Amino acid sequence: MFKKLRNRFLIVNLVSISIMMLVAFVTIYTITYQNVQRETNMELYKVSDFYHSPFGLGAQQSRGEGQSGGMNGGNFGGFRGPGGDPSAPPARSVSFMIQTDKQWKITDTQSRFDMEESLYTQALQKVDQEKTGQGDSNRWTGQFALDGTDWAYVVDPSGDGHMIVFMDVTAQQGILTNLVYTFTVVGLMMLIVIYFLSRYFANRSIAPVREAFEKQKQFIADASHELKTPLAIINTNTDVLLANQEETVESQAKWLHYIKSETERMSGLTNDLLYLTQMEDSRSTLIHTGFNMSEAVESIVLPMEAVIFEKNITLDYSIAPDLMVHGNPEQIKQVVLILLDNAVKYSGPTGAVNITLQKQNHDVMLTISNTGEGIAPEHLDRIFDRFYRTDASRARKHGGHGLGLAIAKSIVEQHKGEIYAKSVVGEGATFYVRLS
């Protein structure tokens, strides 16, 4: 179930990121394409304007005149070049011009570079293929690829034909091609990285859900187990009573006492469960005020002295006076009672219990320790879980069902405090409660 949940999370995450990356790429590509096209057209128009100028077409070398330069236009009548001279086309561009009649027959060509005759013919054929629907009186532009070179052109109708200016735009088109390749490679690499990052964070995100689910399953199993024993005892004793209906109530008081005892045990268990639920319910609001923590602890310890003395257990306590904390005094008293009761139960014969309440920095620290078997290290992190007991048989012997420490932890956490335990096996355990 959790694997499917993780995979769905990964798919949704990857699809969402892929869509965002694609939108970003299309946006960047569109903007770059428009900028490249705008710059290409600007440069193309500059070249075209040059060939329209007196320095260009008016000074060109005609094919039929037999002058130096011929069809390819030599040095444009000795022009001084692009170094600030308007007589030369933009130095960055490789360009040429074709002059045609109205039947699209070549009448003249012009270029600063030596061009093969076949290039003019092939270029004019490309233009001829795309001229459909353009009209004979409108200026129009286009692009085509020829022998691995990208060319842009502009067609200017003239009175006796057309003037077509061509410019090499391979570098500009290479920018767009490289942009596509770059985005493809970077996009794939990012998706791989994002996949592993998403997988890592998905596992971390699902871990608390899995843990809560497992705890819920364990809680149901433990609660069922806790209820199973008293129900079995009640059922057995009821059968005994029904089998001896002729007996008096007095003669069967033992069985009735067992039923009542187990009923009380079940009642305590259900009350504790309801209390835990109320504590963890965010809708449960309790009034928190400042109260005297020292008096609250003393109100629990002093009445317990006689009970502890009867069990032949030594009790020592050191309570600093007038320590104030913010919270619910009745709940804090319950925490003290739970921890003190556990310390007495598990201190062993002729054991000792020690209670300390003192100021520690800006907080109040309650420490309750006992002598005894202690708690093994592997149990320390789990003793505050519901129904968790290091020794189930001993816990039942003492009448516990593993909810006391869970209740204490829930109360302390609601007070924004901290509760934890330390222990040395064979020597005893110490529980700490920090409140502010």
DOBAGU-344485 format. One record per residue (C-alpha): residue number from 1; residue in three letters; x, y, z. Coordinates in Angstrom, 3 decimals. Example, Ala and Ser with C-alpha at 12.3 -4.5 7.8 and 13.67 -1.06 7.14 Angstrom:
BEGIN
<1 Ala <12.300 -4.500 7.800>> <2 Ser <13.670 -1.060 7.140>> 
//
This chain:
BEGIN
<1 Met <0.000 0.000 0.000>> <2 Phe <2.719 2.457 0.980>> <3 Lys <4.794 1.501 -2.062>> <4 Lys <1.850 2.357 -4.324>> <5 Leu <1.345 5.622 -2.441>> <6 Arg <5.016 6.494 -2.889>> <7 Asn <4.936 5.633 -6.594>> <8 Arg <1.843 7.775 -7.110>> <9 Phe <3.560 10.631 -5.345>> <10 Leu <6.617 10.198 -7.580>> <11 Ile <4.522 10.080 -10.758>> <12 Val <2.522 13.181 -9.829>> <13 Asn <5.697 15.008 -8.824>> <14 Leu <7.609 14.084 -11.980>> <15 Val <4.676 14.881 -14.282>> <16 Ser <4.133 18.249 -12.589>> <17 Ile <7.819 19.151 -12.789>> <18 Ser <8.056 17.920 -16.399>> <19 Ile <5.107 20.109 -17.400>> <20 Met <6.627 23.124 -15.653>> <21 Met <10.006 22.480 -17.285>> <22 Leu <8.357 22.089 -20.691>> <23 Val <6.396 25.316 -20.269>> <24 Ala <9.574 27.095 -19.169>> <25 Phe <11.507 25.689 -22.143>> <26 Val <8.797 26.635 -24.645>> <27 Thr <8.654 30.138 -23.178>> <28 Ile <12.425 30.608 -23.275>> <29 Tyr <12.678 29.083 -26.743>> <30 Thr <9.858 31.288 -28.063>> <31 Ile <11.445 34.436 -26.664>> <32 Thr <14.881 33.448 -27.994>> <33 Tyr <13.423 32.516 -31.387>> <34 Gln <11.641 35.858 -31.661>> <35 Asn <14.792 37.731 -30.690>> <36 Val <16.900 35.788 -33.205>> <37 Gln <14.325 36.319 -35.936>> <38 Arg <14.088 40.016 -35.133>> <39 Glu <17.855 40.454 -35.208>> <40 Thr <18.093 38.359 -38.393>> <41 Asn <15.437 40.456 -40.132>> <42 Met <17.068 43.687 -38.996>> <43 Glu <20.403 42.593 -40.397>> <44 Leu <18.774 41.245 -43.543>> <45 Tyr <17.023 44.556 -44.133>> <46 Lys <20.312 46.393 -43.603>> <47 Val <21.932 44.208 -46.244>> <48 Ser <18.954 44.728 -48.527>> <49 Asp <19.102 48.488 -48.024>> <50 Phe <22.774 48.386 -48.952>> <51 Tyr <22.077 46.651 -52.221>> <52 His <19.346 49.220 -52.910>> <53 Ser <21.706 52.092 -52.218>> <54 Pro <23.804 53.840 -54.895>> <55 Phe <26.830 52.127 -53.381>> <56 Gly <25.290 48.746 -54.010>> <57 Leu <23.079 48.116 -56.970>> <58 Gly <23.871 51.437 -58.651>> <59 Ala <27.586 50.711 -58.514>> <60 Gln <27.443 47.002 -59.200>> <61 Gln <29.444 45.348 -61.921>> <62 Ser <27.093 44.037 -64.586>> <63 Arg <27.531 40.618 -66.154>> <64 Gly <27.234 41.967 -69.683>> <65 Glu <29.583 44.911 -69.294>> <66 Gly <32.771 42.836 -69.321>> <67 Gln <34.306 44.914 -66.524>> <68 Ser <36.454 43.507 -63.780>> <69 Gly <34.498 41.534 -61.198>> <70 Gly <31.869 40.318 -63.670>> <71 Met <28.739 38.711 -62.273>> <72 Asn <30.197 38.233 -58.793>> <73 Gly <30.759 41.864 -58.255>> <74 Gly <34.468 42.126 -57.347>> <75 Asn <35.131 44.956 -54.902>> <76 Phe <32.070 47.132 -55.610>> <77 Gly <33.976 49.790 -57.521>> <78 Gly <36.776 50.198 -54.985>> <79 Phe <34.595 50.860 -51.891>> <80 Arg <36.479 51.367 -48.698>> <81 Gly <34.959 48.491 -46.748>> <82 Pro <32.917 48.222 -43.544>> <83 Gly <35.187 50.276 -41.285>> <84 Gly <32.615 53.048 -40.882>> <85 Asp <32.033 53.272 -44.629>> <86 Pro <28.358 53.061 -45.669>> <87 Ser <29.356 51.623 -49.020>> <88 Ala <29.809 48.062 -47.663>> <89 Pro <27.167 45.648 -46.314>> <90 Pro <27.363 44.535 -42.625>> <91 Ala <30.718 42.849 -42.079>> <92 Arg <29.207 40.002 -40.019>> <93 Ser <27.082 38.731 -42.898>> <94 Val <27.853 36.543 -45.884>> <95 Ser <25.387 37.813 -48.443>> <96 Phe <24.637 38.128 -52.113>> <97 Met <21.975 39.629 -54.341>> <98 Ile <20.128 38.318 -57.376>> <99 Gln <18.304 40.600 -59.771>> <100 Thr <15.567 38.977 -61.902>> <101 Asp <13.073 40.034 -64.494>> <102 Lys <9.326 39.568 -64.085>> <103 Gln <9.624 35.967 -65.301>> <104 Trp <12.119 35.224 -62.486>> <105 Lys <15.051 34.946 -64.867>> <106 Ile <18.424 36.023 -63.484>> <107 Thr <19.539 39.308 -64.984>> <108 Asp <22.318 40.203 -62.546>> <109 Thr <24.072 39.087 -59.346>> <110 Gln <26.189 40.859 -56.797>> <111 Ser <28.288 39.683 -53.826>> <112 Arg <31.355 40.603 -51.852>> <113 Phe <32.432 36.958 -51.971>> <114 Asp <33.248 34.549 -54.730>> <115 Met <30.079 32.522 -55.254>> <116 Glu <29.588 29.609 -57.617>> <117 Glu <27.112 30.126 -60.424>> <118 Ser <25.168 27.063 -59.273>> <119 Leu <24.507 28.696 -55.869>> <120 Tyr <22.585 31.534 -57.512>> <121 Thr <20.509 29.105 -59.543>> <122 Gln <19.750 26.829 -56.565>> <123 Ala <18.920 29.761 -54.301>> <124 Leu <16.535 31.186 -56.888>> <125 Gln <14.861 27.776 -57.212>> <126 Lys <14.260 27.692 -53.434>> <127 Val <12.663 31.125 -53.608>> <128 Asp <10.613 30.120 -56.617>> <129 Gln <9.181 27.155 -54.647>> <130 Glu <7.956 29.445 -51.867>> <131 Lys <6.703 32.413 -53.888>> <132 Thr <3.169 31.000 -54.331>> <133 Gly <0.615 33.304 -52.757>> <134 Gln <3.134 36.049 -51.950>> <135 Gly <2.093 38.431 -54.742>> <136 Asp <4.294 40.445 -57.083>> <137 Ser <3.978 43.827 -55.359>> <138 Asn <4.703 42.948 -51.712>> <139 Arg <8.004 42.628 -49.921>> <140 Trp <8.364 39.230 -48.270>> <141 Thr <10.949 37.152 -46.508>> <142 Gly <11.781 33.483 -46.010>> <143 Gln <14.443 30.973 -45.068>> <144 Phe <15.790 27.746 -46.461>> <145 Ala <18.685 25.328 -46.026>> <146 Leu <21.049 24.582 -48.888>> <147 Asp <24.069 22.278 -48.724>> <148 Gly <24.283 22.536 -44.942>> <149 Thr <23.974 26.325 -44.880>> <150 Asp <20.934 28.236 -43.659>> <151 Trp <19.962 31.267 -45.722>> <152 Ala <17.468 34.048 -45.091>> <153 Tyr <16.238 36.145 -47.955>> <154 Val <14.058 39.151 -48.687>> <155 Val <12.298 39.715 -52.012>> <156 Asp <11.782 43.307 -53.125>> <157 Pro <9.635 43.797 -56.247>> <158 Ser <11.006 46.392 -58.648>> <159 Gly <9.619 47.981 -61.740>> <160 Asp <11.199 45.542 -64.152>> <161 Gly <11.486 42.432 -61.952>> <162 His <12.596 41.400 -58.496>> <163 Met <15.594 42.011 -56.325>> <164 Ile <16.360 39.131 -53.933>> <165 Val <18.937 39.555 -51.172>> <166 Phe <20.297 36.467 -49.433>> <167 Met <22.166 36.327 -46.114>> <168 Asp <23.866 33.412 -44.328>> <169 Val <22.060 32.798 -40.976>> <170 Thr <23.658 29.467 -40.076>> <171 Ala <25.112 30.905 -36.870>> <172 Gln <21.747 32.308 -35.782>> <173 Gln <19.975 29.003 -36.475>> <174 Gly <22.770 27.224 -34.636>> <175 Ile <21.851 29.195 -31.512>> <176 Leu <18.325 27.804 -31.640>> <177 Thr <19.533 24.273 -32.361>> <178 Asn <22.026 24.379 -29.519>> <179 Leu <19.298 25.717 -27.249>> <180 Val <17.117 22.691 -28.017>> <181 Tyr <19.966 20.264 -27.418>> <182 Thr <20.985 22.040 -24.216>> <183 Phe <17.474 22.002 -22.816>> <184 Thr <17.032 18.357 -23.757>> <185 Val <20.227 17.251 -22.017>> <186 Val <19.741 19.496 -19.000>> <187 Gly <16.071 18.510 -18.769>> <188 Leu <16.879 14.788 -18.758>> <189 Met <19.626 15.254 -16.191>> <190 Met <17.330 17.335 -13.988>> <191 Leu <14.554 14.749 -14.232>> <192 Ile <16.982 12.042 -13.120>> <193 Val <18.162 14.160 -10.187>> <194 Ile <14.587 15.160 -9.317>> <195 Tyr <13.497 11.515 -9.470>> <196 Phe <16.009 10.439 -6.840>> <197 Leu <15.348 13.526 -4.714>> <198 Ser <11.603 12.946 -4.972>> <199 Arg <12.062 9.296 -4.095>> <200 Tyr <14.099 10.258 -1.030>> <201 Phe <11.625 12.870 0.195>> <202 Ala <8.657 10.642 -0.673>> <203 Asn <10.081 7.914 1.550>> <204 Arg <10.645 10.463 4.319>> <205 Ser <7.143 11.892 3.897>> <206 Ile <5.495 8.494 3.967>> <207 Ala <7.541 7.266 6.943>> <208 Pro <5.357 9.053 9.557>> <209 Val <2.212 7.774 7.838>> <210 Arg <3.595 4.240 7.811>> <211 Glu <4.626 4.557 11.453>> <212 Ala <1.193 5.890 12.455>> <213 Phe <-0.488 3.076 10.509>> <214 Glu <1.675 0.445 12.154>> <215 Lys <1.022 1.955 15.564>> <216 Gln <-2.692 1.936 14.851>> <217 Lys <-2.574 -1.732 13.915>> <218 Gln <-0.517 -2.503 17.004>> <219 Phe <-2.917 -0.470 19.144>> <220 Ile <-5.930 -2.423 17.889>> <221 Ala <-4.130 -5.709 18.466>> <222 Asp <-2.998 -4.691 21.968>> <223 Ala <-6.408 -3.309 22.952>> <224 Ser <-8.071 -6.482 21.731>> <225 His <-5.576 -8.547 23.715>> <226 Glu <-6.139 -6.470 26.863>> <227 Leu <-9.900 -6.870 26.580>> <228 Lys <-9.706 -10.523 25.670>> <229 Thr <-8.423 -11.678 29.081>> <230 Pro <-11.046 -9.965 31.311>> <231 Leu <-13.802 -10.952 28.894>> <232 Ala <-12.684 -14.568 29.052>> <233 Ile <-12.618 -14.445 32.868>> <234 Ile <-16.078 -12.849 33.002>> <235 Asn <-17.451 -15.410 30.569>> <236 Thr <-15.955 -18.338 32.516>> <237 Asn <-17.250 -17.118 35.862>> <238 Thr <-20.678 -16.469 34.377>> <239 Asp <-20.779 -20.047 33.121>> <240 Val <-19.913 -21.256 36.634>> <241 Leu <-22.779 -19.229 38.076>> <242 Leu <-25.225 -20.516 35.498>> <243 Ala <-24.123 -24.089 36.135>> <244 Asn <-24.918 -23.717 39.834>> <245 Gln <-28.188 -21.857 39.789>> <246 Glu <-29.460 -23.576 42.891>> <247 Glu <-26.599 -22.147 44.967>> <248 Thr <-27.096 -18.987 46.979>> <249 Val <-25.503 -15.663 46.067>> <250 Glu <-23.390 -15.857 49.202>> <251 Ser <-21.956 -19.221 48.279>> <252 Gln <-20.982 -17.942 44.837>> <253 Ala <-19.669 -14.573 45.983>> <254 Lys <-16.162 -15.565 44.860>> <255 Trp <-17.229 -15.807 41.215>> <256 Leu <-19.148 -12.555 41.443>> <257 His <-16.094 -10.888 42.933>> <258 Tyr <-13.982 -12.069 39.979>> <259 Ile <-16.544 -10.714 37.542>> <260 Lys <-16.657 -7.355 39.335>> <261 Ser <-12.848 -7.157 39.470>> <262 Glu <-12.451 -7.767 35.758>> <263 Thr <-15.301 -5.388 34.975>> <264 Glu <-13.512 -2.668 36.919>> <265 Arg <-10.311 -3.491 35.060>> <266 Met <-12.093 -3.121 31.721>> <267 Ser <-13.693 0.112 32.901>> <268 Gly <-10.285 1.520 33.822>> <269 Leu <-8.844 0.487 30.494>> <270 Thr <-11.638 2.093 28.480>> <271 Asn <-11.455 5.258 30.584>> <272 Asp <-7.720 5.511 29.938>> <273 Leu <-8.236 5.005 26.214>> <274 Leu <-10.919 7.677 26.121>> <275 Tyr <-8.658 10.025 28.057>> <276 Leu <-5.793 9.473 25.616>> <277 Thr <-8.124 10.159 22.703>> <278 Gln <-9.303 13.394 24.290>> <279 Met <-5.738 14.458 24.977>> <280 Glu <-4.693 13.916 21.356>> <281 Asp <-7.823 15.522 19.937>> <282 Ser <-6.977 19.040 18.805>> <283 Arg <-10.503 20.113 19.685>> <284 Ser <-9.841 19.323 23.331>> <285 Thr <-9.107 22.624 25.042>> <286 Leu <-8.101 22.832 28.694>> <287 Ile <-7.557 25.998 30.677>> <288 His <-3.847 26.562 31.328>> <289 Thr <-2.856 28.978 34.073>> <290 Gly <0.170 29.672 36.202>> <291 Phe <0.228 27.456 39.297>> <292 Asn <2.570 26.409 42.083>> <293 Met <4.315 23.242 40.890>> <294 Ser <5.891 22.671 44.322>> <295 Glu <2.489 22.488 46.016>> <296 Ala <1.105 20.231 43.280>> <297 Val <3.924 17.700 43.730>> <298 Glu <3.628 17.802 47.523>> <299 Ser <-0.122 17.182 47.295>> <300 Ile <0.640 13.858 45.567>> <301 Val <3.734 12.793 47.501>> <302 Leu <2.513 13.396 51.066>> <303 Pro <-0.613 11.188 50.865>> <304 Met <1.494 8.434 49.249>> <305 Glu <4.004 8.324 52.130>> <306 Ala <1.920 5.949 54.199>> <307 Val <1.297 3.574 51.272>> <308 Ile <4.979 3.546 50.377>> <309 Phe <5.992 2.954 53.995>> <310 Glu <3.653 -0.055 54.233>> <311 Lys <5.454 -1.622 51.263>> <312 Asn <8.741 -1.266 53.105>> <313 Ile <10.088 1.171 50.509>> <314 Thr <12.247 4.156 51.385>> <315 Leu <10.996 7.497 50.118>> <316 Asp <13.237 10.562 49.877>> <317 Tyr <12.155 13.822 48.307>> <318 Ser <13.571 17.283 47.836>> <319 Ile <11.068 19.862 46.588>> <320 Ala <12.188 23.434 46.049>> <321 Pro <9.509 25.845 47.267>> <322 Asp <7.303 28.125 45.161>> <323 Leu <8.291 26.900 41.691>> <324 Met <5.736 28.229 39.200>> <325 Val <4.818 26.712 35.838>> <326 His <2.111 27.362 33.261>> <327 Gly <-0.390 24.593 32.594>> <328 Asn <-3.227 22.560 34.047>> <329 Pro <-2.492 21.598 37.676>> <330 Glu <-4.790 18.561 37.712>> <331 Gln <-3.098 17.057 34.669>> <332 Ile <0.380 17.679 36.084>> <333 Lys <-0.689 15.998 39.321>> <334 Gln <-1.778 13.001 37.252>> <335 Val <1.679 12.838 35.636>> <336 Val <3.338 12.885 39.065>> <337 Leu <0.976 10.191 40.333>> <338 Ile <1.629 7.932 37.309>> <339 Leu <5.411 8.228 37.598>> <340 Leu <5.421 7.818 41.380>> <341 Asp <3.084 4.811 41.206>> <342 Asn <5.324 3.149 38.592>> <343 Ala <8.440 3.888 40.663>> <344 Val <6.886 2.219 43.711>> <345 Lys <5.584 -0.788 41.753>> <346 Tyr <8.915 -1.593 40.136>> <347 Ser <11.333 -0.619 42.913>> <348 Gly <11.443 -4.142 44.285>> <349 Pro <11.377 -5.288 47.951>> <350 Thr <13.091 -2.914 50.359>> <351 Gly <13.738 -0.562 47.469>> <352 Ala <14.038 3.208 47.440>> <353 Val <12.251 6.015 45.609>> <354 Asn <13.682 9.501 45.242>> <355 Ile <11.800 12.621 44.099>> <356 Thr <13.452 15.929 43.206>> <357 Leu <11.851 19.161 42.037>> <358 Gln <14.190 22.016 41.259>> <359 Lys <14.754 25.030 39.041>> <360 Gln <16.940 24.373 36.009>> <361 Asn <17.766 27.456 33.950>> <362 His <14.359 28.869 32.995>> <363 Asp <12.543 25.534 33.403>> <364 Val <11.333 23.350 36.253>> <365 Met <12.728 19.809 36.366>> <366 Leu <10.911 16.954 38.115>> <367 Thr <12.985 13.814 38.668>> <368 Ile <11.561 10.535 39.986>> <369 Ser <13.951 7.586 40.361>> <370 Asn <13.834 4.165 41.963>> <371 Thr <16.060 1.200 42.633>> <372 Gly <15.329 -2.095 40.986>> <373 Glu <15.949 -4.060 37.835>> <374 Gly <15.983 -0.997 35.620>> <375 Ile <15.027 -0.801 31.965>> <376 Ala <17.078 -2.292 29.144>> <377 Pro <18.361 0.224 26.557>> <378 Glu <16.283 -1.310 23.752>> <379 His <13.094 -0.547 25.696>> <380 Leu <13.801 3.063 26.671>> <381 Asp <12.560 4.541 23.392>> <382 Arg <9.323 2.551 23.480>> <383 Ile <8.166 2.602 27.100>> <384 Phe <5.945 5.621 26.350>> <385 Asp <4.046 3.765 23.591>> <386 Arg <0.539 2.548 24.272>> <387 Phe <0.331 -0.938 25.780>> <388 Tyr <4.103 -1.339 25.623>> <389 Arg <5.524 -3.250 28.573>> <390 Thr <9.004 -4.585 29.075>> <391 Asp <7.581 -7.516 31.034>> <392 Ala <3.912 -8.223 30.338>> <393 Ser <3.548 -10.820 33.111>> <394 Arg <4.925 -8.459 35.771>> <395 Ala <2.776 -5.612 34.489>> <396 Arg <-0.405 -7.667 34.808>> <397 Lys <0.695 -8.816 38.247>> <398 His <0.853 -5.152 39.307>> <399 Gly <-2.476 -4.408 37.650>> <400 Gly <-1.159 -2.308 34.796>> <401 His <-2.127 -2.378 31.152>> <402 Gly <0.594 -0.232 29.600>> <403 Leu <-1.219 3.102 29.211>> <404 Gly <0.078 5.090 32.180>> <405 Leu <3.304 6.341 30.612>> <406 Ala <1.517 7.002 27.315>> <407 Ile <-0.933 9.253 29.190>> <408 Ala <1.927 10.993 31.023>> <409 Lys <3.746 11.671 27.750>> <410 Ser <0.583 13.008 26.104>> <411 Ile <-0.026 15.412 29.002>> <412 Val <3.578 16.667 29.064>> <413 Glu <3.646 17.195 25.301>> <414 Gln <0.377 19.137 25.490>> <415 His <2.138 21.391 28.017>> <416 Lys <5.017 21.900 25.540>> <417 Gly <7.307 20.041 27.917>> <418 Glu <9.654 17.085 27.691>> <419 Ile <9.566 13.667 29.343>> <420 Tyr <12.237 10.983 29.032>> <421 Ala <13.883 8.195 30.988>> <422 Lys <17.368 6.946 31.771>> <423 Ser <18.253 3.625 33.310>> <424 Val <21.071 1.355 34.349>> <425 Val <20.098 -2.313 34.227>> <426 Gly <20.265 -3.844 37.684>> <427 Glu <20.390 -0.492 39.463>> <428 Gly <17.155 1.324 38.673>> <429 Ala <15.522 3.931 36.433>> <430 Thr <15.022 7.675 36.484>> <431 Phe <12.220 9.626 34.781>> <432 Tyr <12.606 13.310 33.945>> <433 Val <9.857 15.865 33.299>> <434 Arg <10.837 19.357 32.117>> <435 Leu <8.207 22.111 32.182>> <436 Ser <8.363 25.864 31.720>> 
//
